[in-house]
């Protein structure tokens, strides 16, 4: 997956570092930094200052610093530092919980991920724990929940979701209600059934229960909820099988109910009207993404007018949510611009009545949860909502004082822009709406905060938004590259993973690659592959993907190699089991090897122990993407002579022939790379013969029939190399290859495909195959197939001639024939030169073959040979000097002069020969100077 990153800051303070000097005794420091004018003796700081500094660190870093000296060990264990724990990024088995228990006597709040971690909470011995928030608990059982409740009777807030609690029953909820009588908030998701007895238990035992959120539940006893008289806020968003008639009667009698959330349900407008009219305490109803309600409101905008609803507010997708929120507080009604979102929510410093603050605090949580759920399910027809106010609401929630609201808002921003997760496509209008509304600075600020959970969600949003090139530029301009690079060094897996994803997407832009390298991003990414072992596939895939993008840049590729990237990538290719990681590692190795003579990475990859063997093995993967990238890497590596032979020794010929045979119905990219790898290997005689012997001719001919230009062009190149050897030429003829090559030579839109097909045909019928054909075998023990060689020869020569003539301009050629001026020859050379042919590199044997062909009895082949030598010696060509030297060594000048003066040769052959002579003179003069 290719995904889509300033200049180095002035090094004015280079060499100025702070001192860290901690000691276990008065005069023995544990470690010291470089002395600077700004040295600080950390041990001289007041204890409360150190404790304050510790409070900004996660529990792992606190534990690390606590181990540096006795003083910090005591301070690091201060109960005030361990009143809240966020363990979502880590597994927390029973052993870990026991190890932390000595510090958790004053633990009040904990956030976890996974039912195993929730099971281990009791071992923390946080008897006074007041708040538990957990997600990823789909497999949570009644037994675990019951034990949790029994050991934490001081619990006030219980929040488990959004993953459905499919194995939790009403029995466990009754137990929670009986054990945790101090509960104020209960937020649960996906319970199959919440019966009347369970709800009544909350009414009987939890006298301070103010908020219930039963989200996405199967069924709920509506009437029983009406008995919880202390209830102030109720949400049944996404729940099914609701009996709305009973609900409207029961809930309208709740004496303290202030807010009701029925979002994502099938509630009807008359039910909402009845509740709003009959309830005496209700202030606000939230009903986002309720199709029936929105349809009615669209057709009848006054259906929920203030007069009909007794001043109560209804928030739906079709209402102006900002105006509704602003009208909750009388002090907000005077706002001239209700979309000044920073002024609307409770983080506004202006004082508000407690009831108003409570409503707005609850509304923030409801909006963040509901909008995230809507973004995840991607309902249709909400584009206008997201663009008109949804984006602005999410950005306002980023400023919330509630941590989980901030994180949900960031997650929703990361989610709602994605329209095709598999292909990493984002909605350009939505992503740019975030940018235009000032979302990038907000997300980057959140990413810089000290909370790792917020860092990971902000980095995820930045990563997804950066798929859009314009947003990526905005991220880079706001300093996002440095921020993400720093986050990539985090010891928190989730933070490092999302930061690496952001660098992956940003590195798609060529303008960002150098900036990432300058910020230290290359080393940070390479270090990630060493830091996180197999099993952390998300981190490894994103890091390898970003390295692959960066490796496509010549300078960055050198930085990748310098920081140990070759070894890291080979390690992944050899040992990792994740297909996503393997695909990106192979792609990175392919890009590292793609720079040819510009750097030494091609050879370095080939010389890394196990690299070639691993790539050959990956061509047998069940995953098409892995096979494609592995074949691409072998293709690039085969340009190095030593790599070429080492690939063959590692079984590359056999593996690639099988791949070419099996990929005929696969993607175009895989077909091209399979043919390309065989093309690269076939440069050497031994490999070319081995490819023919292993049955490679047939698959290559099949690929040459492809209508895809890149595929048949690459296959033509491989067949050209194979046809140099007479045994392979015979195989091509016997496999029905002449019509295939003739078709390419005459009708392909690719000049290169036509050129290489013509050269393959010329090799096949310049006379060298005749002796092999007379012997009657094309391979050991197999009789030669019956083929009309003479008929095939005539057809081949006819189309070779037509190909050469297709470059002939009668007026230009006549002028060149009649003039000895170099300008005339230059005009012809410019007209017939194929730019891509300048990248082809021929061996001495191949050049010698064309020189010999200049003396072939067939004038067609003589003209083809002169045309080929013209292409290979044009000064614009990458290997022209090399080819000119080979021609000089072979004494070709004399033969070329003879061809140019021949009275029987076609005019094209004579002009081409003169141009080649001119090219040789040019190269000789260049080498002399």
C-alpha positions in Angstrom: 0.0 0.0 0.0 1.8 3.5 -1.2 0.7 6.1 1.0 1.4 9.9 1.0 6.0 15.3 4.5 11.4 21.9 6.2 14.4 22.7 6.4 16.6 21.9 9.3 16.2 24.5 12.1 19.2 26.7 12.6 21.6 24.9 14.9 22.2 28.0 17.1 22.3 26.0 20.3 24.4 23.1 19.0 26.4 21.6 21.8 24.3 23.0 24.5 22.7 20.2 26.5 21.2 20.0 30.0 23.0 18.0 32.6 21.3 15.0 34.2 23.1 14.1 37.3 21.5 11.7 39.7 23.3 9.9 42.4 22.9 7.1 44.9 25.2 8.9 47.3 26.3 12.4 47.8 29.2 12.3 45.4 28.7 9.3 43.0 26.5 10.3 40.0 24.8 7.6 38.1 25.0 9.3 34.7 26.1 12.6 33.3 25.5 14.5 30.1 27.7 17.0 28.3 28.6 20.1 30.4 26.9 23.2 29.2 26.4 26.8 30.3 22.8 25.7 31.3 23.7 22.7 33.5 21.1 21.7 36.0 21.6 19.5 39.0 18.3 17.7 39.0 18.7 16.4 42.6 18.7 20.0 43.9 15.1 20.6 42.7 12.4 20.7 45.4 10.5 17.5 45.9 7.2 18.9 44.9 8.8 20.1 41.6 10.1 16.7 40.9 6.7 15.1 41.6 5.1 17.6 39.3 7.6 16.6 36.5 6.9 13.0 37.2 3.2 13.7 36.8 3.7 14.4 33.1 5.3 11.0 32.4 3.6 7.7 31.8 3.9 5.0 34.4 6.6 3.2 32.5 8.9 6.3 32.3 8.2 7.1 36.0 9.3 3.6 36.9 12.5 4.0 34.8 13.4 7.3 36.4 12.6 6.0 39.8 15.3 3.4 39.4 18.1 6.1 39.0 18.5 7.0 42.7 16.9 6.5 46.1 15.4 10.0 46.3 13.6 9.7 42.9 12.5 6.1 43.8 10.7 7.5 46.9 9.3 10.4 45.0 8.3 8.3 42.0 6.2 6.1 44.3 4.2 9.0 45.7 0.5 8.0 45.8 -0.6 11.2 44.1 1.3 10.0 40.9 -0.6 6.7 40.8 -4.1 7.9 41.3 -4.8 7.3 37.6 -3.4 4.7 35.2 -3.9 4.3 31.4 -2.8 0.8 30.4 -4.6 0.5 27.1 -1.3 0.4 25.1 -0.1 -2.6 27.1 -1.1 -6.0 28.1 -1.8 -6.1 31.8 -1.8 -9.8 32.9 -2.1 -10.7 36.6 1.7 -10.7 37.0 2.0 -7.1 35.8 -0.9 -6.0 38.0 0.7 -7.6 41.1 4.0 -5.8 40.3 2.2 -2.5 40.2 0.1 -3.1 43.3 2.5 -1.6 45.7 2.0 1.8 44.1 -1.7 1.6 43.6 -3.1 2.0 47.1 -4.6 5.4 46.2 -5.6 4.4 42.6 -8.8 6.1 41.7 -9.1 5.8 37.9 -7.9 3.2 35.4 -8.3 2.7 31.7 -7.7 -0.7 30.2 -8.0 -2.7 27.0 -9.1 -6.3 26.8 -11.0 -8.6 29.1 -7.7 -10.2 30.4 -6.6 -6.8 31.6 -10.0 -6.2 33.2 -9.7 -9.5 34.9 -6.3 -8.5 36.4 -7.6 -5.2 37.9 -8.4 -6.9 41.2 -4.7 -7.7 41.7 -3.8 -4.0 41.7 -5.4 -3.9 45.2 -6.9 -0.5 44.4 -9.7 -0.8 47.0 -10.7 2.8 46.6 -10.9 2.6 42.8 -13.7 4.9 41.6 -13.6 4.7 37.8 -13.0 1.9 35.4 -13.0 2.5 31.7 -12.3 -0.4 29.3 -12.6 -1.3 25.7 -11.8 -4.3 23.5 -13.7 -6.5 26.0 -15.9 -8.4 23.6 -15.2 -11.7 25.4 -15.9 -10.3 28.9 -17.9 -12.8 30.9 -20.4 -12.5 33.8 -18.0 -14.1 36.2 -15.2 -11.5 35.5 -17.6 -8.6 35.7 -19.1 -9.9 39.0 -15.7 -10.4 40.6 -14.7 -6.9 39.5 -17.8 -5.4 41.1 -17.4 -7.4 44.3 -13.8 -6.2 44.9 -14.5 -2.5 44.1 -17.5 -1.4 46.1 -16.4 2.3 45.9 -16.8 2.3 42.1 -18.6 5.4 40.8 -18.1 5.1 37.1 -18.2 1.9 35.0 -17.6 2.3 31.3 -17.1 -0.7 29.0 -17.4 -0.4 25.3 -17.8 0.2 22.4 -17.1 -3.4 21.6 -20.3 -5.4 22.2 -20.5 -7.3 25.5 -22.1 -10.3 23.9 -21.4 -12.6 26.8 -22.6 -10.3 29.6 -26.1 -11.0 30.9 -28.6 -9.2 33.2 -27.4 -11.5 36.0 -24.0 -9.7 36.0 -25.6 -6.3 35.9 -27.7 -7.1 39.0 -24.5 -8.1 40.8 -22.9 -4.8 39.8 -25.8 -2.9 41.1 -25.8 -4.7 44.4 -22.1 -4.5 45.0 -21.4 -0.9 43.7 -24.0 1.2 45.4 -22.1 4.4 44.8 -22.4 4.2 41.1 -23.1 7.5 39.4 -22.4 6.6 35.8 -22.9 3.3 33.9 -22.0 3.1 30.3 -22.2 -0.3 28.6 -22.3 -1.3 24.9 -23.8 -4.3 23.1 -25.5 -6.2 25.9 -27.9 -8.6 24.3 -30.7 -8.1 26.9 -31.1 -5.8 29.9 -34.2 -7.1 31.7 -36.4 -5.3 34.1 -34.9 -7.0 37.2 -31.4 -5.8 36.3 -32.6 -2.2 35.8 -34.7 -2.3 38.9 -31.6 -3.4 40.9 -29.9 -0.2 39.8 -33.0 1.7 41.0 -33.0 0.0 44.4 -29.3 -0.1 45.2 -27.7 2.9 43.4 -29.4 5.9 44.8 -26.9 8.3 43.3 -27.1 6.9 39.7 -27.3 10.0 37.5 -26.3 8.6 34.1 -27.0 5.5 32.1 -25.8 4.7 28.6 -27.0 1.4 27.2 -25.6 1.6 23.7 -26.3 -0.7 20.8 -28.1 -3.2 23.1 -30.4 -5.9 21.9 -33.3 -5.2 24.2 -33.9 -3.0 27.2 -36.8 -2.9 29.7 -38.0 0.7 29.1 -40.5 0.8 31.9 -38.0 -0.3 34.5 -35.7 2.6 33.5 -38.6 4.9 34.5 -38.1 3.8 38.1 -34.6 5.2 38.5 -35.7 8.5 39.9 -32.1 9.8 40.3 -31.5 9.6 36.6 -30.5 12.8 35.0 -29.0 11.6 31.7 -30.1 8.6 29.6 -28.7 7.2 26.3 -30.1 4.2 24.4 -28.3 5.1 21.1 -28.2 2.3 18.6 -30.3 0.0 20.7 -32.9 -2.2 19.0 -36.3 -3.6 19.7 -37.4 -0.6 21.7 -41.0 -0.2 22.7 -41.3 3.5 22.2 -44.8 3.9 23.4 -43.9 2.4 26.8 -40.7 4.4 26.9 -42.4 7.7 26.2 -44.8 7.2 29.1 -42.2 5.9 31.6 -39.3 8.3 30.8 -41.5 11.4 30.7 -42.2 10.8 34.4 -38.5 10.8 35.5 -38.4 13.8 37.8 -34.7 14.7 37.3 -34.2 13.8 33.6 -32.3 16.5 31.8 -30.8 14.8 28.7 -32.0 12.0 26.5 -30.1 10.4 23.7 -31.9 8.2 21.1 -29.5 8.6 18.3 -29.2 5.8 15.6 -32.6 4.3 16.5 -35.9 3.9 14.7 -37.7 6.3 17.0 -40.6 8.2 15.4 -41.3 11.9 15.5 -44.6 11.5 17.5 -42.7 9.6 20.3 -40.1 12.4 20.5 -42.9 15.0 20.6 -44.7 13.2 23.3 -41.6 12.9 25.6 -40.6 16.5 25.0 -44.2 17.8 25.7 -44.9 15.6 28.8 -41.5 15.7 30.6 -41.3 18.5 33.1 -37.5 18.4 33.7 -36.2 17.4 30.2 -34.0 20.1 28.6 -32.4 18.3 25.6 -33.0 15.4 23.3 -30.3 14.2 21.0 -31.5 12.2 18.0 -28.6 12.0 15.4 -29.0 9.7 12.4 -32.6 8.7 13.1 -34.0 8.3 9.5 -37.7 8.6 10.3 -37.2 11.7 12.5 -35.0 13.4 10.0 -37.4 12.7 7.1 -40.3 14.2 9.1 -38.2 17.2 10.1 -37.1 17.8 6.5 -40.7 17.8 5.2 -42.1 19.8 8.2 -39.4 22.0 9.7 -41.8 23.3 12.4 -42.7 19.9 13.7 -40.4 20.4 16.7 -40.8 24.1 17.1 -40.0 25.7 20.5 -43.6 26.4 21.2 -44.6 22.8 20.6 -41.8 21.3 22.7 -42.2 23.7 25.6 -38.7 25.3 25.1 -36.9 22.0 25.0 -34.1 21.4 22.5 -33.9 18.7 19.9 -30.5 18.0 18.2 -30.6 16.2 14.9 -28.5 16.1 11.8 -30.8 18.5 10.0 -30.8 21.1 12.8 -28.2 23.8 13.4 -26.4 22.1 16.3 -24.2 25.0 17.1 -27.2 27.3 17.6 -29.0 24.7 19.6 -26.0 24.2 21.9 -25.5 28.0 22.3 -29.2 28.4 23.4 -28.7 25.9 26.3 -27.1 28.6 28.3 -28.7 32.0 28.5 -25.3 33.6 28.4 -24.6 32.0 25.1 -27.7 33.4 23.3 -26.0 36.7 22.6 -23.2 35.0 20.6 -23.1 36.8 17.2 -21.3 33.8 15.6 -22.6 30.6 17.0 -19.9 28.7 15.0 -17.2 30.1 17.2 -17.0 26.6 18.6 -14.4 27.4 21.3 -17.1 29.5 23.0 -19.9 26.9 23.0 -18.7 24.0 25.2 -17.8 23.7 28.9 -14.1 24.4 28.4 -15.2 28.0 27.9 -13.9 29.8 31.0 -17.1 31.9 31.3 -19.1 30.8 34.4 -22.3 28.7 33.9 -24.9 27.3 36.2 -24.0 23.7 37.4 -27.0 22.2 35.5 -25.9 23.9 32.3 -22.3 22.7 32.7 -23.5 19.2 33.4 -25.7 19.2 30.3 -22.9 20.5 28.1 -20.4 18.0 29.6 -22.8 15.1 28.9 -23.6 16.5 25.4 -19.9 16.5 24.6 -19.6 12.8 25.5 -22.7 12.0 23.6 -21.7 13.9 20.4 -18.2 12.4 20.4 -19.5 8.8 20.9 -22.3 9.2 18.4 -20.3 10.9 15.6 -17.6 8.3 16.0 -20.1 5.5 15.6 -21.7 7.2 12.6 -18.2 7.7 11.0 -17.5 4.0 11.6 -20.7 2.7 10.0 -20.5 5.3 7.1 -24.2 5.7 6.5 -25.1 7.2 3.1 -26.3 10.7 2.4 -24.3 12.4 5.2 -21.8 14.3 3.1 -23.6 17.5 3.5 -23.8 17.1 7.3 -20.0 16.4 7.6 -19.1 19.4 5.5 -21.6 21.8 6.9 -21.2 21.2 10.7 -20.0 17.7 11.5 -16.3 18.6 10.9 -16.6 21.8 13.0 -18.2 19.9 15.8 -15.4 17.3 15.9 -12.8 20.0 15.9 -14.6 21.8 18.8 -14.6 18.5 20.7 -10.8 18.4 20.4 -10.7 21.3 22.8 -12.8 19.4 25.4 -11.5 19.1 29.0 -12.7 15.5 28.9 -9.9 13.3 27.8 -12.0 10.5 26.3 -14.0 13.1 24.4 -10.8 14.5 22.9 -9.7 11.0 21.9 -13.0 10.0 20.4 -13.1 13.3 18.4 -9.6 12.6 17.0 -10.6 9.0 16.2 -13.7 10.2 14.4 -11.7 12.7 12.4 -9.4 9.8 11.4 -12.4 7.6 10.5 -14.9 9.9 8.7 -12.4 11.0 6.0 -11.7 7.4 4.9 -13.9 6.1 2.0 -11.9 3.0 1.0 -9.7 1.6 3.8 -8.3 -1.2 1.8 -6.9 1.1 -0.9 -6.2 4.0 1.5 -8.5 6.4 -0.2 -9.8 9.5 1.6 -12.6 11.9 0.7 -10.9 15.0 -0.6 -13.7 17.4 0.4 -13.8 16.1 4.0 -10.1 16.1 4.5 -9.7 19.6 3.1 -12.6 20.8 5.2 -10.7 19.7 8.3 -7.7 21.6 7.0 -9.6 24.8 6.2 -11.3 24.8 9.6 -8.0 24.8 11.4 -7.9 21.2 12.3 -4.3 20.5 11.5 -2.8 22.8 14.3 -5.4 21.4 16.7 -4.4 17.8 16.0 -0.7 18.5 16.1 -1.2 20.3 19.5 -3.0 17.2 20.7 -0.2 15.0 19.4 2.3 17.0 21.5 0.4 16.6 24.7 1.8 14.3 27.4 -1.0 11.7 27.2 0.0 8.8 25.1 -3.6 7.8 24.4 -4.3 11.3 22.9 -1.0 11.2 21.0 -1.9 7.9 19.2 -5.4 9.1 18.2 -4.1 12.5 17.0 -1.3 10.8 15.0 -3.9 8.4 13.5 -6.0 11.4 12.3 -3.0 13.2 10.9 -1.9 10.0 9.1 -5.3 9.5 7.4 -5.7 13.1 6.5 -2.2 13.2 5.0 -3.3 10.8 2.3 -4.6 14.0 0.7 -1.6 15.8 -0.9 -2.8 19.3 0.1 -3.4 18.3 3.7 0.0 16.6 3.7 1.6 19.9 2.7 -0.3 21.7 5.5 0.9 19.1 8.0 4.5 19.6 6.9 4.2 23.3 7.0 2.9 23.2 10.5 5.9 21.2 11.7 4.1 17.9 11.6 7.1 15.9 10.3 9.2 16.7 13.4 6.2 15.9 15.7 5.6 12.6 14.0 9.2 11.7 14.0 9.4 12.3 17.8 6.3 10.2 18.3 7.8 7.4 16.3 10.5 7.1 19.0 7.8 6.5 21.6 8.0 3.4 23.8 4.2 3.2 23.5 3.4 0.8 20.7 0.2 2.5 19.6 1.8 5.9 19.5 4.8 4.6 17.5 2.5 2.7 15.1 0.3 5.7 14.3 3.3 8.0 14.0 4.9 5.6 11.6 1.7 5.5 9.6 1.8 9.3 9.4 5.3 9.3 8.1 4.3 6.6 5.6 1.6 8.7 4.1 3.7 11.9 4.1 6.6 10.1 2.5 4.5 9.5 -0.7 5.1 13.2 -1.6 8.5 13.7 -3.1 8.7 17.1 -1.5 8.5 15.6 2.0 11.2 12.9 1.8 14.2 15.1 2.4 12.3 16.8 5.3 11.7 13.5 6.9 15.3 12.5 6.6 16.4 15.8 7.9 14.2 15.5 11.0 15.8 12.1 11.8 12.7 10.2 10.5 14.7 7.6 8.6 16.7 6.5 11.7 13.5 6.6 13.8 11.7 4.3 11.4 14.6 1.9 11.1 14.9 1.7 14.8 11.3 0.8 15.0 11.9 -2.4 13.1 14.5 -3.4 15.7 12.6 -2.2 18.7 9.3 -4.0 18.1 9.4 -7.7 17.6 7.3 -9.9 15.5 3.7 -9.8 16.7 3.6 -6.0 16.6 2.7 -6.2 12.9 1.0 -2.8 12.7 4.2 -1.0 13.8 6.4 -3.1 11.5 4.2 -2.7 8.5 3.9 1.0 8.8 7.6 1.5 9.5 8.6 -0.7 6.5 6.1 1.1 4.3 7.5 4.5 5.1 11.1 3.2 4.6 10.0 1.8 1.2 8.7 5.2 0.1 11.8 7.0 1.4 14.1 4.4 -0.3 12.7 5.5 -3.7 14.7 8.7 -3.2 18.4 8.4 -4.0 19.7 10.4 -1.0 17.2 9.0 1.4 18.1 5.5 0.2 21.7 6.1 1.3 20.4 7.3 4.7 18.4 4.1 5.0 21.4 2.0 4.3 23.6 4.1 6.6 21.2 3.6 9.6 21.1 -0.1 9.2 18.0 -0.3 7.1 19.2 -3.1 4.8 19.8 -5.4 7.7 16.5 -4.5 9.3 14.5 -5.1 6.1 16.2 -8.4 5.4 15.5 -9.5 9.0 11.8 -8.7 8.4 11.7 -10.5 5.1 13.3 -13.6 6.6 11.5 -13.9 9.9 8.2 -12.1 9.8 5.0 -14.0 9.2 2.7 -11.0 8.5 1.9 -10.6 4.8 1.6 -6.9 5.2 5.0 -6.6 6.7 6.6 -8.9 4.2 5.1 -6.9 1.3 6.4 -3.6 2.5 9.8 -5.0 3.4 10.1 -6.5 -0.1 9.0 -3.2 -1.6 11.6 -1.3 0.4 14.3 -3.7 -0.7 13.2 -3.3 -4.3 13.4 0.5 -4.0 16.8 0.4 -2.3 18.1 -1.7 -5.2 16.5 0.5 -7.9 19.1 3.3 -8.0 21.5 1.5 -10.4 24.9 3.2 -10.6 23.9 6.1 -8.4 24.7 4.3 -5.1 25.9 0.9 -3.8 22.7 -0.2 -2.2 22.0 -2.7 -5.0 25.1 -4.6 -4.1 24.6 -4.1 -0.4 21.2 -5.7 -0.4 22.6 -8.7 -2.4 25.5 -9.1 0.0 23.3 -9.1 3.1 23.2 -12.6 4.5 20.0 -14.4 3.5 18.5 -11.5 1.5 18.3 -13.2 -1.9 17.1 -16.5 -0.5 14.4 -14.7 1.5 13.2 -12.8 -1.6 13.2 -16.0 -3.7 11.1 -17.7 -1.1 8.7 -14.8 -1.0 7.9 -15.3 -4.7 6.1 -18.5 -3.5 3.9 -16.6 -1.0 0.1 -17.1 -1.1 -0.3 -13.3 -1.0 -0.1 -11.6 -4.4 1.2 -8.4 -3.1 4.2 -10.2 -1.4 4.9 -12.1 -4.6 4.8 -8.9 -6.7 7.1 -6.9 -4.5 9.6 -9.8 -4.1 9.7 -10.3 -7.9 10.2 -6.5 -8.3 13.1 -6.6 -5.8 14.8 -9.6 -7.7 14.3 -7.7 -10.9 16.1 -4.6 -9.6 18.8 -6.7 -7.9 19.5 -8.7 -11.1 21.1 -5.6 -12.6 24.2 -6.3 -10.5 26.3 -9.1 -12.0 27.1 -10.8 -8.7 23.5 -10.6 -7.5 22.3 -12.1 -10.8 24.3 -15.3 -10.4 23.5 -15.5 -6.6 19.8 -15.2 -7.3 20.1 -18.2 -9.7 22.1 -20.1 -7.1 19.3 -19.5 -4.6 16.8 -21.2 -6.9 15.6 -17.9 -8.4 15.3 -19.2 -12.0 13.0 -22.1 -11.1 10.9 -20.0 -8.7 10.4 -17.1 -11.2 9.5 -19.5 -14.0 6.8 -21.0 -11.8 5.7 -17.5 -10.8 5.4 -16.4 -14.5 3.4 -19.5 -15.2 1.0 -19.0 -12.3 0.5 -15.2 -12.6 -1.2 -15.2 -16.0 -4.5 -14.4 -14.3 -3.0 -12.2 -11.7 -2.6 -8.4 -11.5 -0.7 -6.4 -14.1 2.0 -5.4 -11.6 2.8 -9.0 -10.7 2.9 -10.1 -14.4 5.3 -7.2 -15.2 7.6 -7.9 -12.3 7.7 -11.7 -13.0 8.6 -11.1 -16.6 11.1 -8.3 -15.5 12.9 -10.6 -13.1 13.3 -13.2 -15.8 14.5 -10.5 -18.1 17.1 -9.4 -15.6 18.3 -12.9 -14.9 18.5 -13.8 -18.6 21.3 -11.4 -19.2 23.8 -14.1 -18.4 24.2 -17.1 -20.7 23.8 -19.7 -18.0 20.6 -18.2 -16.6 19.2 -17.7 -20.1 19.7 -21.3 -21.0 18.4 -22.4 -17.6 15.2 -20.4 -18.1 14.6 -22.1 -21.4 15.3 -25.5 -19.9 12.9 -24.9 -17.0 10.1 -24.0 -19.4 10.2 -20.2 -19.1 9.6 -19.6 -22.8 5.9 -20.5 -22.7 4.9 -18.3 -19.8 6.8 -15.4 -21.3 5.0 -15.8 -24.6 1.7 -15.8 -22.8 2.7 -12.6 -21.0 3.8 -11.1 -24.4 0.2 -11.6 -25.6 -1.1 -9.3 -22.9 -2.8 -6.1 -24.0 -1.1 -4.3 -21.1 1.8 -2.3 -22.6 4.1 -2.6 -19.6 3.5 -6.4 -19.4 4.1 -7.3 -23.0 7.1 -4.8 -23.3 8.8 -6.5 -20.4 8.1 -10.0 -21.7 9.5 -8.9 -25.1 12.7 -7.8 -23.4 13.1 -11.2 -21.7 12.4 -13.1 -25.0 15.0 -10.9 -26.8 17.6 -12.0 -24.3 16.5 -15.7 -24.5 16.5 -15.7 -28.3 20.3 -14.9 -28.3 20.9 -18.6 -27.7 19.9 -20.9 -30.5 18.3 -23.5 -28.3 15.9 -20.9 -26.8 15.2 -19.5 -30.3 14.1 -22.9 -31.4 11.9 -23.2 -28.3 10.3 -19.9 -29.2 9.5 -21.1 -32.7 8.2 -24.4 -31.5 6.0 -22.8 -28.8 4.3 -20.6 -31.5 6.3 -17.6 -30.5 6.9 -16.1 -34.0 3.3 -14.9 -34.4 3.4 -13.5 -30.9 6.6 -11.5 -31.6 5.3 -10.5 -35.1 2.2 -9.1 -33.5 4.1 -7.1 -31.0 6.6 -5.9 -33.7 3.8 -4.6 -35.9 1.0 -3.4 -33.6 2.2 -2.6 -30.0 1.9 1.1 -29.0 5.2 0.7 -27.2 8.2 1.5 -29.4 10.4 -0.5 -27.0 8.2 -3.6 -27.3 8.3 -3.3 -31.1 12.1 -2.8 -31.1 12.9 -5.7 -28.8 10.5 -8.0 -30.6 12.2 -7.1 -33.9 15.6 -7.8 -32.4 14.4 -11.2 -31.0 13.2 -12.2 -34.5 16.5 -11.0 -36.0 18.4 -13.3 -33.6 16.1 -16.2 -34.4 16.5 -16.0 -38.2 20.1 -14.7 -38.7 21.1 -18.3 -39.5 22.5 -19.4 -36.1 19.4 -21.4 -35.2 19.4 -23.4 -38.4 22.1 -25.8 -37.2 20.1 -26.5 -34.0 16.9 -27.0 -36.0 18.6 -29.6 -38.2 19.6 -31.6 -35.2 15.9 -32.0 -34.4 15.8 -31.5 -30.7 15.0 -28.4 -28.6 15.6 -30.1 -25.2 17.1 -33.3 -23.9 15.1 -36.3 -25.1 12.2 -34.4 -26.6 11.6 -34.5 -30.3 11.4 -31.2 -32.2 7.9 -30.2 -33.0 7.0 -29.9 -36.7 7.4 -26.3 -37.7 7.6 -24.6 -41.1 10.9 -22.7 -40.4 11.1 -21.2 -43.9 7.6 -19.8 -43.7 8.2 -18.5 -40.2 11.4 -16.9 -41.4 9.7 -15.1 -44.3 7.0 -13.7 -42.0 9.6 -12.6 -39.4 11.7 -10.8 -42.0 8.7 -9.1 -43.5 7.7 -7.6 -40.2 11.3 -6.7 -39.3 11.5 -4.7 -42.5 8.2 -3.1 -41.9 9.3 -2.1 -38.4 12.5 -0.4 -39.7 10.6 1.3 -42.5 8.2 2.7 -39.9 11.0 5.0 -38.8 11.8 6.1 -42.3 10.9 9.6 -43.5 11.6 9.6 -47.3 12.4 13.3 -47.4 14.8 13.2 -44.5 16.6 10.1 -45.7 16.8 11.5 -49.3 18.3 14.7 -47.9 20.8 12.7 -45.8 21.8 10.5 -48.7 22.5 13.5 -50.9 24.4 15.5 -48.4 27.6 14.9 -46.4 26.7 17.6 -43.8 26.3 16.3 -40.3 23.1 18.3 -39.8 21.3 16.1 -42.2 22.4 13.0 -40.3 21.5 14.6 -37.0 17.9 15.2 -38.2 17.6 11.5 -39.1 19.1 10.4 -35.8 16.8 12.6 -33.8 13.8 11.3 -35.7 14.6 7.6 -35.3 16.0 7.5 -31.8 14.0 5.6 -29.2 14.7 7.3 -25.8 14.0 4.3 -23.7 16.5 2.2 -25.8 19.2 4.4 -24.3 18.8 2.5 -21.0 19.6 -0.9 -22.5 23.0 -2.3 -21.9 24.5 -4.9 -24.2 27.3 -7.3 -23.7 30.3 -7.7 -26.0 28.8 -10.9 -27.4 25.5 -9.1 -28.3 27.3 -6.1 -29.9 29.4 -8.7 -31.8 26.2 -10.4 -33.0 24.9 -7.2 -34.5 28.3 -6.5 -36.1 28.2 -9.9 -37.7 24.6 -9.2 -38.8 25.9 -6.3 -40.8 27.4 -8.8 -43.2 24.3 -11.1 -43.3 23.1 -12.0 -46.8 19.7 -10.5 -45.9 19.5 -6.8 -46.5 16.6 -6.7 -44.0 18.8 -8.0 -41.2 21.6 -5.7 -42.2 19.3 -2.7 -41.9 17.9 -4.0 -38.5 21.5 -4.4 -37.2 22.5 -0.9 -38.2 19.3 0.4 -36.7 20.0 -1.4 -33.4 23.6 -0.1 -33.2 22.3 3.4 -33.9 20.1 3.1 -30.8 22.9 1.8 -28.6 25.5 4.4 -29.5 23.4 7.6 -29.5 25.2 10.1 -27.1 22.0 10.5 -25.1 22.0 6.8 -24.2 23.0 5.8 -20.7 25.4 3.1 -21.9 26.4 4.6 -25.2 30.1 5.0 -24.2 30.2 1.4 -23.1 28.7 0.2 -26.4 31.0 2.5 -28.5 34.0 1.0 -26.7 32.8 -2.5 -27.5 32.4 -1.6 -31.2 35.8 -0.1 -31.4 37.2 -3.3 -29.8 35.4 -5.4 -32.3 36.8 -3.4 -35.3 33.3 -2.5 -36.3 34.3 0.8 -38.0 35.5 -0.9 -41.1 32.4 -3.0 -41.5 30.2 0.1 -40.9 32.0 2.0 -43.6 31.5 -0.9 -45.9 27.8 -1.0 -45.1 27.5 2.8 -45.6 29.1 2.5 -49.1 27.3 -0.6 -50.2 25.5 -0.2 -53.5 23.1 -3.1 -52.8 22.0 -2.1 -49.3 18.8 -0.2 -48.6 19.0 3.5 -48.1 18.0 3.1 -44.5 20.8 0.7 -43.7 23.4 3.0 -45.3 22.1 6.1 -43.4 22.0 4.2 -40.1 25.6 3.0 -40.6 26.8 6.5 -41.3 25.1 7.7 -38.1 26.7 4.9 -36.1 30.1 5.9 -37.5 29.4 9.5 -36.5 28.5 8.4 -33.0 31.7 6.4 -32.7 33.7 9.4 -33.7 31.9 11.5 -31.1 32.6 9.0 -28.3 36.3 8.7 -29.4 36.7 12.4 -29.3 35.0 12.6 -25.8 37.3 9.9 -24.4 40.3 11.6 -25.8 39.4 14.9 -24.3 
